[in-house]
């Protein structure tokens, strides 16, 4: 779960950035992209 916490921390940095760009998550299939985003926005 260390990786998940690191990714959530990076998403939090993105959210609080004053000059953020659109969020695009590009990784392999079936690695938990949707789950990560759902946890982040809940």
KAJOSUL-V226782 format. One line per field, one symbol per residue. ss: DSSP state (H for helix, E for strand, C for the rest). psi: psi as a letter, one per 20 degrees, with the letter a starting at -180 (. if undefined). Layout:
ss = ???
psi = ???
This chain:
ss = CHHHHHHHHHHHHHHHCCCCCCCCCCCCCCCCHHHHHHHHHC
psi = iggghgghghhhgghiphlqrqppooarqljkgggghghgi.
